């Protein structure tokens, strides 16, 4: 198990930067990845687009692709390439985190404003709450449509068209669906069916050849027997069926029979220090790894990336058992947050960062669009009241009402980005809630470390923890500088703790 794959995201704004800046960003990110033992598997680039806009094509594609679990990190030249607005940044980092992806900066080993990291964690929590609230509202409306058998949005299912929000059978496509189900139920292999589809130039609704995944999705889709599914609920016989239920059941039995059960599935387990843990000897990231003994027991640990990939055979850092190290850091952070003076200092720095945030220009633009749309609607209503009605009046009114609904929906989303007026007492109250967390709650442990820990420097005989509280706002510290300051005893004591690591717990062989 290796968490060391990454993609690069680069962006430049038309007013200040040029194409050359993209090349420079990609070059720096590549060099950073090589130093840290991370493998680049792709890149996303937005040209001449502001970081204040989240409607960036490649940025949005990157966020969508993060759901595929193909990469573990997004590397940017600097954090402002990801997003300039702290609130926007927190929202999208929250989405990426849900997909198991973390954002790294090539030029900012430690954020220039560590208190901002804690602010972002607060905002991520708000994003999570907001998303849940918005999801409830959206699902409420969708459930009404679901109960009526209406089209719920998204891609149209092959074999159906949508007319006035109702599913109608596309007879040409339905013939293909029936043949696919009949052939598969008779034992014809999926590869043969795919070849037949390709040879006859039969493509998906998106205009591409059927892949194994899209074919299997078709064969498992209950819409073809008239059943709609939404939020784990099903309603049978609510849309026109294409496939006989008996054939559908035979197909499902064959799918189950053909499913291969891997001998040993390695359950996904989050490595909560990923992206924060560095080797003290060669400065590379410590990455996730695992091993299995003859009895099939899986051992999980962190290993120096450069040593693992044989880039630096001379590095003396030994691998460390994952559970032991994470518990050690977690317990250190718990001690840290029970220091009232430190939390007061953290609250003060967070408020200072929040006060520096700019206005949410996206929200202002949307509110102006809403105002303009409302005026157009009122003008149409006035014209109708005066008896001025044309053949296009109804169509235009429906378009305006739909546009208004869309803008209102987007405004709800942008309200997360509105500058929040925080007081030190409010922030301190939020920070104090971490004292109430449960030690066996993995989500709590991850959030605690994400909030308070900036970097962990790992030696063979001690662990150095750099917290997100700095002596001065705006101070930048690289891993190299941290280690130099440690050697010269210049690091403030509240920023780190040292722990001897018992030999029996230190390594995995």
N, C-alpha and C positions, 0 to 999 in steps of 0.2 A: 504494500500500500504506500503510494508515494504522492505527497501533496507538493509537487514542485513544478507543475505545468502552469504557464501563464500566457496571457495575451497582452498586447500593448495597445493603449488608447492614446492617440495624439490628436491635437486640434490647434488651429491657429485662427486668429481673428483678422478680418480683411483690413481693418484700419491700422494695425500696428505690425503685422507679421507677414511673412511670405512663405512660399513653398519650401524654401530652404530651411525654415524653422522646423517644418515637419521632419525633414531628413535628420536634423540635429536631434530632435526629440527621440526619434526611433533609434538613432545611434547610441545616445546616452542610455536609453532603456535597455538596449541589447547588452551594452557593457555592464550595466548594473546586474542584469540577469546572470551573466556569465560569472561575475564576482560572487554572486550569492548561490550559485549552483541551481538556478531555475531554468527550465527549458521553455523557450518561446515557441508557441505552436500557431500563432496567428496575430494579426493586427487589425485595428479599426481606426480609421482616419476621417475626421470631419474638417473640411477646408472652408475657411472664410466664414466661420460660424461662432457666435459669441458663447462663452461659457455660461452666460446668464439664461440662455435658452436651453430648455431640456428637449426641445423638438429637433434634436440633431440626429440625422438618419443612422449613421454608424454607431453612435452612442446608444440609441434605442435598440439597434440590432445586437449590440454587445450585451445589453441587459437581457434581451430575450434569449440569446444564446447561452447565457449563464445557467438557464434552467436545464440545459443538456448535460451538465456535470462533466464537461470536457476539460475545464481548466479550473485552477484553484486560486489564481491571483490575477488582478488587473494591474499592470504596471503603467504609471504615468510619469512624465518628466517631472512635473510638480503637481501638487494637489489642485492648483487652480486650473490645470488642464482638464481635470475631471469635472469640476463645477466651481464657479466663483462664489455662488451663494451658499452659505453654510447650511441653510435649511434644505435647499435642493439637494446638496451633497449628502446630508444625513438621510434624506428620504431614499435616495438611490443606493447608498451604502447599505441601508437596512434591507432593501430588496435583494442586493447581491449577497448579503450575509445569509439571508434565508436560503439562498441557492448554494451556500458553502463557498462563497468567493470573497476574498479580501482585497482591498486596494492598497498598493504599495507605491511610494514615490521614489524615483531614481535619485533625486537631488536633495530629498529631505528625509534622511534616515530617522530623524526624530522631528516631529512637527515643530515649526517655528513658534507655534502657540499651543503648548500642551493643554492648557485649560480648555482650548477649543475642542479638543478631543472629548472631554467630559461633557461639554455642551452638546456636541453631536450625539453622544450616547443618550442624553436626555431627549433630544429631538427624535432619535430613532425610536425611543419608547413611545413618544407622541405619535410618530408615524404608524407604529404598530397599532396603537389605540384607534387612530383616525381610520386606518385601513379597515379595521374590524367594524367600526361604526358605519363607514361608507358601504362596506360589503353587506351589512344587514339591510341598509336602505335599498341597495341595488337588488339584492336577492328577493326583497319583499315584492318589488315590481315585477321581477322575472317570474316569481312563483305564480302571480296572477296570470301571466301569459302562458305559463306551463300548464296550469289547470284548464286552460281553454284550448290546449293543443297548438298554440301559436309558435312560430319560429322565434327562437331565443337569441338570434344573432350568431356571429362567428361564421366560419366557412359553411357553405351549403353541402349537404351530404350527397355523394354521387348516387344518382338514381332519382333524385328529387329536384324540383325547382320550388321557388317560393313566390306565391302570388297573394298580395294583400295579407302578408304575414301568415299565410297558411301553406302547409306542405302539399304540393301536388306532384303526382308521379310524372317523371320524364320517361316516356315509354321507350325511347331509343336506348337510354342508359339502363333502364330497368331490365331490358332483355339481357344486357351484359351481366348485370347483378345476378339474375336467375341462373345464367349459364355457369358463372363462377361458383355459386353455391352448389349447384347440381354436380359439377365436376369434382369439387373438393369432397363432397359427401360420398362420391363413388370411389375415393381413394387416389385421385389424381394429385400429384405433388404440386406444391405451391410454385416451385420453379417452372414447371411445365405451364401452369396457368399464367404466370407472369410473361413467359415467352409468347404465349398465344395473344395476350393483350398487346404486347409490344409489336408483334408481327402484323397485327390488324390495326396498328396506330391508334389504339384506345388509350386515352390518357385520363388522368384525374381531373377534378374540377379546376385545379390550378394549372392545368396544361402540361403536366410532366408525366413521365412514365411511372407506372405503379412500381413501388419498391416493396420489399417483403413486409415492412412495417405497415404501409398503407393498405396492402392486400389483407393482412391479418386484422387490421382495424375494421375493414369492410366486413369480413367474415364474423366479427364479434359484435357488430352494430345492431342493437335491438330495434332501431327505427324500422328496419326492413320487415319486422313482424308487427308493426303498428304501435310499438311501445316507445314512449318518451321518458327520459331519465333526467332528473334535476335534483341536486343536493341530496343524493342517496334515496330519492323517492322515485317511484315508477308509476306511470299510468298506462295501462294496456288498451289497445284498440282505439287510440285517440287520433292517430294519423293513418292515412291509407297504406296498407301493407303491400310489400312487393314479393315477399318470400312466404311460403307455407311454413307454419310453425314446426311441423314434423321434420322438414329438411333442415331448418335452423337448428333444432335440437341435435340432429345427427352430426351436423358440422361442429357444434360445440363439444360433443363427445370426442370427436376425432382430434380437435385442437388440444383437449386435455390429455388425450393419450399420447400425442406427439410432443408434448412439452417435456423438455429434458430438465431433470433436476440435477444441478451441479453437485459433485461429491461433497464439496465443502464450500459454503458461501461465507465469505468474510464480511460480517456485518459492518455497515458503515459506522464509524465512531469518530466524533469530532476531536481534533487535536487543538485544544483551546489556546495553545501558545504559538500556533502556526502564524508566521509573519512577524512575530515579536521576539523570537528566540534566536540568539546569535552565538556562534562559536567565539570564544575570547582569543583564540590562538590564530585563526586565519580570517576572522571577521565574516565568514560565510553564514548564511542562514542554517539553522538546525531544522531539518525537515522530518516529516512523518515517515516511519518505516515499520515493518513488522516481520516476524519470522514464525515458523510453525515447527514444533517438534514432532517426533515419531508418533506420538499419541494424538496428534492433530490439534494440540493446544496452541492458540495464537498468542504470541508475545508482541506487545506494541511498545515502541520506543522512539526517541528522537535521535537523529544522527546528523553529523556535520555534512552538509551538502557537497562541499568540495572533496571531502574524503570519500564519501559514498560513490561519487562519480570519477574517482581517481584523478581529479585535477590537482590535488595537493596531497600526495601520499605521505608527506612529512608531518602533516597536522597530527598533533598528539591527542586531540580531543576524543575521548571514548564515548560510545553511545550510552544513552541514559533511559532507564525505564520510564515510560510515559506517565503511568499513574503516580509513581513516586514524585516525579518532578512537578507535575501539575498540582498535586496535593501540597507540596512544599511551597510553591508560589501562592497558591490559594490561601494557605494559612498565614503567609507573610502579609498578604493584602488585608486579611481580616485584622491583623494587629495594627496595620497602618490606619484603617478607617475607624478604629476605636480611639484614635488620638484626636480630641476635640479641636485643638489648635490647628492641626493640619487641615481638617475639614472646613474650618472657618476660612482659612487661607484659600482653599480650593473654591469655596463659594464666592469669595471676593473676586477671584480671577475669572470664574465663569461669567459673572455679571458683567465684568469689564469687556469680555469678548462679545457677549450678547448686545451690549450697547453700541458696539462698533458695526453691527450689521446694517447693511443698506436696506432701502425700501424694496419691497417685492414688486419690480416693474412688470412682471408677467401678470400679476393680479390686477394692477392698475389698467393694463391694456384690455384684459378680459372684461373688467367692469365698464370700460368705455364701449367695448363691443356690445355689451348687454344693453347699455343706455341707447346706443344707435339702433339696435334691433328693436327695442321697445318702442322707440319713436316711429320706426317704419310700420310696426304693427298698429300703433295708434292712428297713423295717417291712413292706413287701409281701412280701419274701422270707421274713421270719419267719412271716407269716400263711400263706403257701403251705406252709412247712415244718410248720405246725400243721394243715394240711388245710383251711384256710379259703379256699375258691376259689369265686368267683362268675363269672357270665357276663361281667362287665366287667373281671375281673382282668388278662387278657392285654392288653386295649386300654389300660388305665391304665399297665401296666408298659411297654408300647411308647412311650406318650406321655412317661413319665418318662425313659426311656432317650434318646429323641430330644431332650428338653429338656436333659439332662445333656450330650449331645454338642454342642448349640448353645452352651451356657454355656462349655464347654471351648474351643470355637472362639473365642468372644468374649474369653475370658481371654487367649488367645494374642495377640490383637490389642491388648489393653490393656497387656500387659507392656512394650510400647514406651514407655508413659507412666509406668512406674515410675521413681521418682527414681533417678538414676544417681550413684553416688559417684565423683567425678572427682578426680584429683590433678593438680597443676600439671605434673608430669613427663609424665603421660599426655596431657594437652591439648597440651603443647608438642610431643610426639612427633607428634600428629595434625597440628598446624600445619606442622611441618617437612616433612610429606609433600607439601605444595604445591610445594616446590622441585623435586620429581621429575616434575612434570606436563609433558606434551608441548605445545609451543606451537601445533601444528596441530590439537589436539584441541578442538573447539568446546565440548564438554560441560565439559572442564576449564577452559577460559577463562571460561565463564559461572559456574561454581561459584567460581572464584577471585575474580571481581568481586563476586558475591553475598555472599561471606563477608567480604571485607575493605573493600569500598567502600560508604560510606553515602550519599554524594551527590557529584555532579560538577557544578560550577558553570562554565558555559562563557561566556567572553568572546570577542571577535573576535581577540584577540592572545594569549590564555593560557587554560589550563585549570586549575581549582583542584579538587583531589580531597580530599574529607573522608573519612578512614578510620574504621573502626569501633573505634577506640581513643580513649578520652576521658581527659582529665586527671583527671576525677572521675566516679565512677559516679553515675547519676541525672541528669546534666546534660542539659538539653534545649536544642537549638539549631534555630531555624527558618532557612529560606533567607535571609530578610531579615537576620537577626542575623549569619549567616555573612558576608554581603557587607559589612555594617557593620564587623564585626571585621576583615575583610580590609583595608578602607579605612583602619582605624585601627591596622593591624599588630598585632592582639591574638591572632591565631590561633597556637597552638603549631606550631612548624615541622614536627614529625613528622606533623602532620595533613594536610599538603598539599604539593604540589609545583607549581611553575609552569613552563610550557613555552611558548616562542614557537612560533606556528604559521605555517609558511611560507605566503606568499600563494598559491603555486601549488597547495598542498594544502588550502587552507583552505575554499574555496567551490566550489560546483558551479553552473554557469550553463546 
